[in-house]
Every structure is written in structure tokens, then in C-alpha cells.
Amino acid sequence: MSQKFKQSFCHYVQGPEEHFERHLFRHGLHRISLPVSLILFWINPQFFELDLLLIRRLGVSTSRRQFRGEIENYRRNLRRSGNVLKRRLLLRVSGERLLQFEGLLSD
């Protein structure tokens, strides 16, 4: 059985699996909006519901194809959500930043 992304990522960052979502969320945020995003997350975590759902789905991915598919679904959902703050001000995780980690999975 293939290793899940969550396990591979936690091994890569040398962190416990209990902190997977928090670590990947921080790694995935756009750098330019990182401070504002973290404050907004502290004030209103629901704002990042779509982002956290993506992170949970990535965590159970076992292949690069599945990983990329989850990011594409996220991008489609983001376009449909119409949230201008998320899109224009980059208050969200970046698919490109997350794709940097797809190499932790084997195909």
C-alpha cells in the first residue's frame, strides 16, 4: 500500500502528524499575504474552510495524480465561490506552493 501524503509530509518537515494541517496550511499560504492570513485565521478560521478541506484531502492522497486532482478541484471551487478577498488579495493557500510537495508521493 502506498504511503499517504500526510505521513510523507510530516516526515519531510520532521513534525508530528497531529500538526499536519497547521504546517501545510502555513507552507501553502502566499508569502505576500502570510501575516494577514494568519491573523484572519486566528479571528475567523471559517474563512479558510475551503483551504483546510483541500489540506485534509491532500493528506489522504496516495499518488501524484490524486494530489494534482485535489488541487485542480480546489481551484475550480475557488473560482465558483466568488470570494474576491481570497482570490484578489491572495488570502488563501497557493496551489503552486502546494504542488512543490507532490514529489513526496510516488506514482
Rosetta blueprint (number, residue, H / E / L):
1 M L
2 S L
3 Q L
4 K L
5 F H
6 K H
7 Q H
8 S H
9 F H
10 C H
11 H H
12 Y H
13 V H
14 Q L
15 G L
16 P L
17 E H
18 E H
19 H H
20 F H
21 E H
22 R H
23 H H
24 L H
25 F H
26 R H
27 H H
28 G H
29 L E
30 H L
31 R H
32 I H
33 S H
34 L H
35 P H
36 V H
37 S H
38 L H
39 I H
40 L H
41 F H
42 W H
43 I H
44 N L
45 P H
46 Q H
47 F H
48 F H
49 E H
50 L H
51 D H
52 L H
53 L H
54 L H
55 I H
56 R H
57 R H
58 L H
59 G H
60 V L
61 S L
62 T L
63 S L
64 R H
65 R H
66 Q H
67 F H
68 R H
69 G H
70 E H
71 I H
72 E H
73 N H
74 Y H
75 R H
76 R H
77 N H
78 L H
79 R H
80 R H
81 S H
82 G L
83 N L
84 V H
85 L H
86 K H
87 R H
88 R H
89 L L
90 L L
91 L L
92 R L
93 V E
94 S L
95 G H
96 E H
97 R H
98 L H
99 L H
100 Q L
101 F L
102 E H
103 G H
104 L H
105 L L
106 S L
107 D L
